Amino acid sequence: MLLTVVIFLPLVAAGVLLAAPRLGGRAAVGVWVAASALDLALIGWMWWRFDPGDGASGLVDGLAYEADLQWIPTVDAGYHVGVDGLSLPLLALTGVLFLACAVYSLREPDRPRTYAALFLFLQTACLGTFASLDLILFFVFFDLTIVGMYFVIAGWGHGNARRSALKFFLYTFVGSLALLVGFIGLFLGSEERTFDMVALAANPPLADSPVAGGLVLLAIGLGLAVKTPLFPFHTWLPDAHTDAPAAGSAVLAGILLKLGTYGFVRIAMPILPDAWQRWAMVAVVVGVISVLWGAFVALAQTDVKRMIAYTSVNHMGYVLLGLGAAGLVASADEGARTVATVGAMYQMVSHGLLTGALFLLSGWLWSRGHSYAFDRWGGLARPAPVFAACLAVAAFGSLGLPGFSSFIAEFQVFTGALQAAPVATVIAVLGILVTAGLFLLTLQRLLTGDTVAPEEPDAGQETDAGQVQEDPAPARAGGGTAVAAETRQTTRIRDLRANEVVAIVPLLALAVVLGLFPRVLLDVLEPAAMAVVELVAR
């Protein structure tokens, strides 16, 4: 019952907002904040009472807060939800990030009531996906996240928002159709003719049909790869991120991308263990390509938000590398494969916190200067020291500096995968070097040098940030060379507001806590990862 309340509480709050048309402005967003805070408190209570046990995977014997109701009896599909060591950390991440986005959006001027209701609907869809233990229920919630995010981008985005929203919807919807085909294949290949994940994991379908099993895994893998996204199915991501509002980008990167990687570890690996073992090296290769492609393309970007978007491709590549290594049963022992799986799950949580913070920080650039271009900003450390400090912490965390959650995650992925796929792992390490370079270059471009901010197109030279930029003086000739006079800037750029600080700083603080005290999360993840590895090795 408690889990059902957690899932549908945001949806109830959304209904209240839509039923109260006079509730607008900060009051509407305040309802969003209150509902998300209460939901996070309930998730915290669930975490407090959760006992990981020795094999805390709901697909084995560690299921908690379970509800199982009949829904479509003809195909044995039901409302089956539960919590284990795989889903609980992602439920907590969802609660934290949606609350941060709610606080960040307290000053949202554009239709705040509808905006808040839409995010609350999206929160229910995300929570439902992570809690689902039935394939049809998983698919329904999975598709609802696509609908919610489409309207967020199209309704509150900027630039080519409608085009980007349509591209996002078409890519991910086609991927979800492939996913549905794979789910139907699992149903038809099972002896019980069921969509229940627990039953399918206990008696894997298509174990005696390697060709059929491989085709079903291909369909499921394609659907999840588009959502993650992995190379070469990532091309919708930069446009969607660039044109989405800051809170939308934070949820898209921090939560929706995890639906894909979570699907691999929840569905593909334990329900198709034979097929995952046979094709695990393909997963490793795709993961390494995503790591390198995401890092090098991010390095070439001239737009802050597109750069952050491509780093998500890079970081999700590490996740697939770890999960692929878990399937190389003949090449690595159980301990190494467990470490790789734990690292992949840890990376999901770490990426959600740090990249969510980075996208919220990128919203500061848009609200102050309506531009994400690197060459339109500079020297922000002096007029906006709090923004600069938060950006520096988020960047150092994302590049994997020790003391942050990303270091714990990537260290375990590499440690676990090295025995299974040494060449691929060594190549993937190059991604860390490139990521470090691109984030340091970002800090140098945005925070150092002369203070520069975009000019407002109208009203003379005054910018949205309250900054005045004079025309440069004419070039002076001397000794056959021309030296342009410096552009004089005033530095009345507004730093982070109180609600922006309250939204962003806790995400960074959690990344530090999980970097310094990893047992808080590892105690929950390790038994679940061990159970998944055992299921894959059958």
C-alpha positions as CSV (number, residue, x, y, z in Angstrom):
1,M,0.0,0.0,0.0
2,L,2.8,2.4,0.9
3,L,4.5,2.0,-2.5
4,T,1.2,2.6,-4.3
5,V,0.8,5.8,-2.3
6,V,4.4,6.9,-3.3
7,I,3.7,6.2,-6.9
8,F,0.4,8.0,-7.3
9,L,0.7,10.8,-4.7
10,P,2.2,13.2,-7.4
11,L,-0.6,12.3,-9.8
12,V,-3.2,13.2,-7.2
13,A,-1.5,16.5,-6.5
14,A,-1.5,17.1,-10.3
15,G,-5.2,16.5,-10.4
16,V,-5.7,19.0,-7.5
17,L,-3.8,21.6,-9.4
18,L,-5.8,21.1,-12.6
19,A,-9.1,21.2,-10.6
20,A,-8.2,24.5,-9.1
21,P,-7.8,27.0,-11.9
22,R,-7.5,30.0,-9.5
23,L,-4.4,28.4,-8.0
24,G,-1.5,30.0,-9.9
25,G,1.9,31.5,-9.6
26,R,4.1,30.4,-6.7
27,A,1.1,28.8,-4.9
28,A,0.8,26.2,-7.7
29,V,4.5,25.5,-7.7
30,G,4.3,25.4,-3.9
31,V,1.8,22.5,-4.2
32,W,4.4,20.8,-6.4
33,V,7.1,21.4,-3.8
34,A,4.9,20.1,-1.0
35,A,3.8,17.0,-2.9
36,S,7.4,16.1,-3.9
37,A,8.7,16.7,-0.4
38,L,6.1,14.4,1.1
39,D,6.8,11.8,-1.5
40,L,10.5,12.0,-0.8
41,A,9.8,11.6,2.9
42,L,7.8,8.5,2.3
43,I,10.6,7.1,0.1
44,G,13.0,7.9,2.9
45,W,10.8,6.0,5.3
46,M,10.8,3.0,2.9
47,W,14.6,3.1,2.7
48,W,14.9,3.3,6.5
49,R,12.7,0.2,7.0
50,F,14.2,-1.7,4.0
51,D,16.3,-4.8,4.9
52,P,18.6,-5.7,1.9
53,G,19.0,-9.3,3.1
54,D,21.4,-11.6,1.5
55,G,19.9,-11.5,-2.0
56,A,17.8,-8.3,-2.2
57,S,16.6,-8.7,-5.7
58,G,12.8,-8.8,-6.1
59,L,13.4,-11.3,-8.9
60,V,14.8,-13.7,-6.2
61,D,13.7,-13.3,-2.6
62,G,14.2,-9.7,-1.4
63,L,10.9,-8.1,-2.5
64,A,9.5,-5.4,-0.2
65,Y,6.4,-3.2,-0.2
66,E,4.8,-5.6,-2.7
67,A,1.4,-5.2,-4.3
68,D,0.1,-7.7,-6.8
69,L,-3.4,-7.2,-8.2
70,Q,-5.0,-8.8,-11.2
71,W,-5.4,-6.4,-14.2
72,I,-5.6,-8.3,-17.6
73,P,-6.3,-11.9,-16.6
74,T,-6.3,-13.3,-20.1
75,V,-2.6,-12.6,-20.5
76,D,-1.7,-12.8,-16.8
77,A,-0.8,-9.1,-16.7
78,G,-1.3,-7.4,-13.3
79,Y,-0.6,-4.4,-11.2
80,H,2.5,-5.9,-9.7
81,V,4.9,-3.5,-8.0
82,G,7.6,-3.9,-5.4
83,V,10.9,-2.6,-4.1
84,D,14.3,-4.2,-4.0
85,G,18.0,-3.2,-4.0
86,L,17.8,-2.4,-7.7
87,S,14.8,-0.1,-7.7
88,L,15.0,1.6,-4.3
89,P,18.0,3.8,-5.1
90,L,16.4,4.9,-8.3
91,L,13.1,5.7,-6.6
92,A,15.1,7.8,-4.1
93,L,16.9,9.5,-6.9
94,T,13.6,10.3,-8.6
95,G,12.2,11.8,-5.4
96,V,15.3,13.9,-4.8
97,L,15.6,15.3,-8.4
98,F,11.9,16.1,-8.8
99,L,11.9,18.0,-5.5
100,A,15.0,19.9,-6.6
101,C,13.3,20.8,-9.9
102,A,10.2,21.9,-8.0
103,V,12.2,24.3,-5.8
104,Y,14.2,25.5,-8.8
105,S,10.9,26.4,-10.6
106,L,9.4,28.5,-7.8
107,R,9.8,31.6,-10.0
108,E,8.5,30.0,-13.2
109,P,6.4,32.7,-14.9
110,D,4.9,30.8,-17.8
111,R,1.7,28.9,-16.9
112,P,3.1,27.6,-13.6
113,R,0.0,25.6,-12.6
114,T,0.0,23.5,-15.8
115,Y,3.8,23.3,-15.6
116,A,3.7,21.9,-12.1
117,A,0.9,19.5,-12.9
118,L,2.8,18.1,-15.9
119,F,6.0,17.5,-13.8
120,L,3.9,15.8,-11.1
121,F,2.4,13.5,-13.8
122,L,5.9,12.8,-15.1
123,Q,7.1,11.9,-11.5
124,T,4.3,9.3,-11.2
125,A,5.3,7.8,-14.5
126,C,8.9,7.5,-13.5
127,L,8.2,6.1,-10.1
128,G,5.8,3.6,-11.6
129,T,8.4,2.4,-14.2
130,F,11.1,1.8,-11.5
131,A,8.6,0.0,-9.2
132,S,6.9,-2.2,-11.9
133,L,7.4,-6.0,-11.8
134,D,5.1,-6.7,-14.7
135,L,6.2,-6.1,-18.3
136,I,2.9,-4.5,-19.5
137,L,2.8,-2.2,-16.5
138,F,6.4,-1.3,-17.1
139,F,5.6,-0.5,-20.7
140,V,2.6,1.7,-19.8
141,F,4.6,3.8,-17.3
142,F,7.6,3.8,-19.7
143,D,5.4,5.3,-22.5
144,L,3.8,7.8,-20.2
145,T,7.2,9.3,-19.5
146,I,7.6,10.0,-23.2
147,V,4.2,11.8,-23.3
148,G,5.0,13.9,-20.3
149,M,8.5,15.0,-21.5
150,Y,7.1,15.7,-25.0
151,F,4.8,18.3,-23.6
152,V,7.4,19.8,-21.2
153,I,9.8,20.4,-24.2
154,A,7.1,21.6,-26.6
155,G,5.3,23.8,-24.2
156,W,8.1,25.4,-22.2
157,G,11.2,25.0,-24.3
158,H,13.0,27.5,-26.4
159,G,14.7,27.7,-29.7
160,N,13.3,24.9,-32.0
161,A,11.4,23.4,-29.1
162,R,8.5,21.9,-31.0
163,R,10.9,20.3,-33.6
164,S,13.1,18.9,-30.8
165,A,10.1,17.6,-28.9
166,L,8.7,15.9,-32.0
167,K,12.1,14.3,-32.7
168,F,12.4,13.1,-29.1
169,F,8.9,11.6,-29.2
170,L,9.3,9.8,-32.5
171,Y,12.7,8.3,-31.6
172,T,11.7,7.1,-28.2
173,F,8.2,6.0,-29.2
174,V,9.6,3.8,-32.0
175,G,12.1,2.4,-29.5
176,S,9.2,1.6,-27.1
177,L,7.4,-0.2,-29.9
178,A,10.5,-2.4,-30.3
179,L,10.4,-2.9,-26.6
180,L,6.8,-4.1,-26.8
181,V,7.7,-6.6,-29.5
182,G,10.4,-8.0,-27.2
183,F,7.9,-8.2,-24.3
184,I,5.4,-10.1,-26.5
185,G,8.3,-12.5,-27.5
186,L,9.0,-13.2,-23.8
187,F,5.3,-13.9,-23.2
188,L,5.1,-16.3,-26.1
189,G,8.3,-18.0,-25.2
190,S,7.4,-18.6,-21.6
191,E,5.8,-21.8,-20.3
192,E,3.5,-19.9,-18.0
193,R,2.3,-17.4,-20.6
194,T,2.8,-14.5,-18.3
195,F,4.2,-11.0,-18.3
196,D,5.2,-11.2,-14.6
197,M,8.9,-10.4,-14.3
198,V,9.4,-12.5,-11.1
199,A,7.9,-15.6,-12.8
200,L,9.9,-15.0,-16.0
201,A,13.1,-14.7,-14.1
202,A,12.5,-17.8,-12.1
203,N,11.9,-19.8,-15.3
204,P,13.6,-18.0,-18.2
205,P,11.8,-18.2,-21.5
206,L,13.5,-19.2,-24.8
207,A,16.4,-21.0,-23.0
208,D,16.4,-23.7,-25.6
209,S,16.0,-21.4,-28.6
210,P,19.2,-19.3,-29.0
211,V,18.0,-17.7,-32.2
212,A,14.6,-16.7,-30.9
213,G,16.2,-15.6,-27.6
214,G,18.8,-13.4,-29.5
215,L,16.0,-11.8,-31.6
216,V,13.9,-11.0,-28.5
217,L,17.0,-9.6,-26.7
218,L,17.7,-7.5,-29.9
219,A,14.2,-6.0,-29.8
220,I,14.4,-5.2,-26.1
221,G,18.0,-3.9,-26.4
222,L,17.0,-1.6,-29.3
223,G,14.1,-0.1,-27.3
224,L,16.3,0.4,-24.2
225,A,19.3,1.7,-26.2
226,V,17.2,4.5,-27.7
227,K,15.9,5.6,-24.3
228,T,19.4,5.4,-22.6
229,P,20.6,6.6,-25.2
230,L,23.5,4.7,-26.6
231,F,25.5,5.2,-29.8
232,P,24.2,5.3,-32.5
233,F,20.6,5.9,-31.2
234,H,21.6,9.1,-29.3
235,T,21.0,11.7,-32.0
236,W,17.7,12.9,-30.5
237,L,19.3,13.8,-27.2
238,P,21.3,17.0,-27.9
239,D,18.4,18.8,-29.6
240,A,16.0,17.8,-26.8
241,H,18.3,18.9,-24.1
242,T,19.3,22.2,-25.8
243,D,15.7,23.3,-26.3
244,A,14.1,22.0,-23.1
245,P,13.7,24.1,-20.0
246,A,16.3,23.6,-17.3
247,A,14.1,21.5,-15.1
248,G,13.0,19.4,-18.1
249,S,16.7,18.8,-19.0
250,A,17.5,17.8,-15.4
251,V,14.7,15.2,-15.3
252,L,15.4,14.0,-18.8
253,A,19.1,13.3,-18.1
254,G,18.8,12.5,-14.4
255,I,15.8,10.1,-14.5
256,L,14.5,9.3,-18.0
257,L,17.8,8.0,-19.3
258,K,18.0,5.6,-16.3
259,L,14.8,4.0,-17.4
260,G,16.8,2.4,-20.3
261,T,19.8,1.2,-18.2
262,Y,17.4,0.0,-15.5
263,G,15.6,-2.0,-18.1
264,F,18.8,-3.8,-19.0
265,V,19.5,-4.8,-15.4
266,R,15.9,-5.5,-14.5
267,I,14.6,-7.3,-17.6
268,A,17.2,-8.2,-20.2
269,M,19.9,-9.7,-17.9
270,P,17.8,-11.9,-15.5
271,I,15.0,-12.9,-17.9
272,L,17.3,-13.7,-20.9
273,P,20.5,-14.9,-19.2
274,D,21.6,-17.2,-22.0
275,A,21.1,-14.6,-24.7
276,W,22.8,-11.9,-22.5
277,Q,25.9,-14.2,-22.1
278,R,26.1,-14.8,-25.8
279,W,25.8,-11.2,-26.7
280,A,27.5,-9.6,-23.7
281,M,30.6,-8.6,-25.7
282,V,28.4,-6.6,-28.1
283,A,27.1,-4.7,-25.1
284,V,30.7,-4.1,-24.0
285,V,31.7,-2.8,-27.4
286,V,28.6,-0.5,-27.7
287,G,29.4,0.8,-24.2
288,V,33.0,1.6,-25.1
289,I,32.0,3.3,-28.4
290,S,29.4,5.4,-26.5
291,V,32.0,6.4,-23.9
292,L,34.5,7.6,-26.5
293,W,32.0,9.1,-28.9
294,G,30.2,11.0,-26.2
295,A,33.4,12.4,-24.8
296,F,35.0,13.5,-28.1
297,V,31.8,15.0,-29.5
298,A,31.2,16.8,-26.2
299,L,34.7,18.2,-26.5
300,A,33.9,19.7,-29.9
301,Q,30.8,21.6,-28.8
302,T,30.4,25.3,-28.7
303,D,27.2,25.2,-26.7
304,V,27.2,24.5,-22.9
305,K,24.0,22.5,-22.9
306,R,24.9,20.4,-25.9
307,M,28.2,19.6,-24.3
308,I,26.5,18.4,-21.1
309,A,24.1,16.3,-23.2
310,Y,26.9,14.5,-25.0
311,T,28.6,13.8,-21.6
312,S,25.4,11.8,-20.8
313,V,26.1,9.5,-23.7
314,N,29.6,9.1,-22.3
315,H,28.5,8.3,-18.8
316,M,25.7,5.9,-19.9
317,G,28.4,4.1,-21.9
318,Y,30.2,3.3,-18.6
319,V,26.9,1.7,-17.3
320,L,26.6,-0.6,-20.3
321,L,30.3,-1.5,-20.1
322,G,29.7,-2.7,-16.6
323,L,26.5,-4.6,-17.4
324,G,28.1,-6.2,-20.4
325,A,31.0,-7.3,-18.4
326,A,28.6,-9.0,-16.0
327,G,27.5,-11.3,-18.8
328,L,31.1,-12.5,-19.7
329,V,30.8,-15.5,-17.5
330,A,33.6,-17.5,-19.1
331,S,36.1,-14.6,-18.8
332,A,35.6,-13.3,-15.3
333,D,34.7,-14.7,-11.9
334,E,31.6,-13.9,-10.0
335,G,33.2,-11.4,-7.7
336,A,34.5,-9.3,-10.6
337,R,31.2,-9.4,-12.4
338,T,29.4,-8.3,-9.3
339,V,31.7,-5.3,-8.8
340,A,31.1,-4.3,-12.4
341,T,27.3,-4.5,-11.9
342,V,27.5,-2.5,-8.7
343,G,29.5,0.1,-10.4
344,A,27.0,0.4,-13.2
345,M,24.1,0.9,-10.8
346,Y,26.2,3.3,-8.7
347,Q,26.9,5.3,-11.9
348,M,23.1,5.6,-12.6
349,V,22.6,7.4,-9.2
350,S,25.8,9.5,-9.5
351,H,25.0,10.7,-13.0
352,G,21.5,11.7,-12.0
353,L,22.7,13.9,-9.2
354,L,25.7,15.6,-11.0
355,T,24.2,16.0,-14.4
356,G,20.9,17.1,-12.9
357,A,22.8,19.8,-11.1
358,L,24.7,20.8,-14.3
359,F,21.5,21.2,-16.3
360,L,20.0,23.3,-13.6
361,L,23.1,25.5,-13.6
362,S,22.9,25.8,-17.4
363,G,19.4,27.3,-16.8
364,W,21.1,30.2,-15.0
365,L,22.9,31.1,-18.3
366,W,19.6,31.1,-20.2
367,S,17.7,33.1,-17.6
368,R,20.5,35.7,-17.4
369,G,21.5,36.0,-21.1
370,H,19.3,33.7,-23.3
371,S,22.4,32.0,-24.6
372,Y,24.4,28.8,-24.0
373,A,27.2,29.7,-26.3
374,F,30.6,29.5,-24.8
375,D,31.8,32.6,-26.7
376,R,29.0,34.7,-25.2
377,W,30.1,34.2,-21.6
378,G,33.3,34.7,-19.7
379,G,34.8,35.8,-16.3
380,L,31.7,34.8,-14.3
381,A,33.7,33.9,-11.2
382,R,33.8,37.5,-10.1
383,P,30.2,38.7,-10.6
384,A,28.6,35.3,-9.7
385,P,30.9,33.5,-7.2
386,V,28.1,31.1,-5.9
387,F,27.3,30.0,-9.5
388,A,31.0,29.6,-10.2
389,A,31.5,27.5,-7.1
390,C,28.6,25.2,-7.8
391,L,29.6,24.8,-11.4
392,A,33.2,23.9,-10.4
393,V,31.9,21.3,-7.9
394,A,29.6,19.7,-10.5
395,A,32.3,19.7,-13.1
396,F,34.9,18.1,-10.9
397,G,32.3,15.5,-9.8
398,S,31.3,14.7,-13.3
399,L,34.9,14.1,-14.5
400,G,35.4,11.5,-11.7
401,L,37.5,13.3,-9.2
402,P,38.1,11.2,-6.0
403,G,35.7,12.3,-3.2
404,F,32.7,12.3,-5.5
405,S,30.2,9.6,-6.2
406,S,31.3,9.3,-9.9
407,F,34.8,8.2,-8.8
408,I,33.3,5.3,-6.8
409,A,31.1,4.3,-9.7
410,E,33.7,4.4,-12.5
411,F,36.4,2.8,-10.3
412,Q,34.1,-0.2,-9.7
413,V,33.1,-0.4,-13.4
414,F,36.7,-0.5,-14.5
415,T,37.8,-2.8,-11.7
416,G,35.1,-5.3,-12.4
417,A,35.3,-5.1,-16.2
418,L,39.1,-5.3,-16.5
419,Q,39.2,-9.1,-15.9
420,A,36.3,-9.8,-18.3
421,A,37.3,-7.4,-21.1
422,P,40.7,-6.0,-20.5
423,V,41.3,-4.4,-24.0
424,A,37.9,-2.7,-24.0
425,T,38.3,-1.5,-20.5
426,V,41.7,0.1,-21.1
427,I,40.3,1.8,-24.2
428,A,37.3,3.1,-22.2
429,V,39.7,4.7,-19.7
430,L,40.6,7.2,-22.4
431,G,37.1,8.6,-22.0
432,I,37.9,9.8,-18.5
433,L,40.9,11.8,-19.8
434,V,38.8,13.4,-22.5
435,T,36.0,14.2,-20.0
436,A,38.4,15.8,-17.6
437,G,39.8,17.9,-20.4
438,L,36.4,19.1,-21.6
439,F,35.1,20.0,-18.1
440,L,38.3,21.9,-17.3
441,L,38.0,23.7,-20.6
442,T,34.4,24.6,-19.7
443,L,35.4,26.1,-16.4
444,Q,38.2,28.1,-18.1
445,R,35.8,29.4,-20.7
446,L,33.0,30.4,-18.4
447,L,34.7,31.5,-15.2
448,T,38.0,33.0,-16.1
449,G,39.2,36.0,-18.0
450,D,37.3,39.3,-18.7
451,T,33.7,39.3,-17.6
452,V,31.5,38.9,-20.7
453,A,27.7,38.3,-21.1
454,P,25.3,38.4,-24.0
455,E,23.8,41.7,-25.1
456,E,20.1,42.1,-25.1
457,P,19.0,42.5,-28.8
458,D,16.8,45.5,-28.0
459,A,17.2,48.4,-25.5
460,G,20.6,49.3,-26.5
461,Q,23.5,47.6,-24.9
462,E,21.9,46.6,-21.6
463,T,21.7,42.8,-21.1
464,D,19.1,40.7,-19.2
465,A,21.8,40.3,-16.6
466,G,21.9,44.1,-16.0
467,Q,25.2,44.3,-17.7
468,V,26.3,47.1,-20.0
469,Q,28.8,46.5,-22.8
470,E,30.2,49.4,-24.7
471,D,31.4,49.2,-28.3
472,P,35.1,48.5,-28.5
473,A,37.2,51.5,-29.4
474,P,38.6,51.7,-32.9
475,A,41.7,49.7,-33.5
476,R,44.9,51.7,-33.1
477,A,47.8,51.3,-35.6
478,G,51.2,51.1,-34.3
479,G,54.4,49.6,-35.7
480,G,52.4,47.9,-38.4
481,T,50.1,46.1,-36.0
482,A,46.5,46.8,-34.9
483,V,45.6,46.4,-31.2
484,A,41.9,46.3,-30.4
485,A,40.9,48.2,-27.3
486,E,39.4,46.1,-24.5
487,T,35.7,46.0,-24.1
488,R,34.7,47.5,-20.8
489,Q,32.1,45.6,-18.8
490,T,30.1,46.3,-15.7
491,T,29.5,43.3,-13.5
492,R,26.0,43.6,-12.2
493,I,25.2,40.0,-13.2
494,R,22.8,38.4,-10.7
495,D,24.2,35.4,-8.9
496,L,22.1,32.3,-8.1
497,R,18.9,33.1,-6.3
498,A,18.0,31.5,-3.0
499,N,15.6,28.9,-4.6
500,E,18.3,28.0,-7.2
501,V,20.9,27.5,-4.4
502,V,18.4,25.3,-2.4
503,A,17.7,23.2,-5.5
504,I,21.3,22.7,-6.7
505,V,23.5,22.5,-3.5
506,P,21.8,19.4,-2.0
507,L,22.4,17.5,-5.3
508,L,26.1,18.3,-5.1
509,A,26.2,17.6,-1.4
510,L,24.7,14.1,-2.0
511,A,27.3,13.4,-4.7
512,V,30.0,14.3,-2.1
513,V,28.4,12.2,0.6
514,L,28.1,9.2,-1.7
515,G,31.8,9.7,-2.7
516,L,33.0,9.8,0.9
517,F,30.6,7.3,2.5
518,P,29.7,4.9,-0.3
519,R,28.5,2.2,2.1
520,V,25.2,4.2,2.4
521,L,24.4,3.1,-1.1
522,L,26.5,0.0,-1.5
523,D,24.8,-1.8,1.4
524,V,21.6,-1.7,-0.7
525,L,23.1,-2.3,-4.1
526,E,25.6,-5.1,-3.5
527,P,23.2,-7.9,-2.5
528,A,20.9,-7.0,-5.4
529,A,23.8,-6.9,-7.9
530,M,25.0,-10.3,-6.6
531,A,21.6,-11.8,-7.2
532,V,21.4,-10.5,-10.7
533,V,24.9,-11.8,-11.5
534,E,23.8,-15.2,-10.2
535,L,20.7,-15.2,-12.4
536,V,22.8,-14.3,-15.5
537,A,25.3,-17.1,-14.8
538,R,22.6,-19.8,-14.8
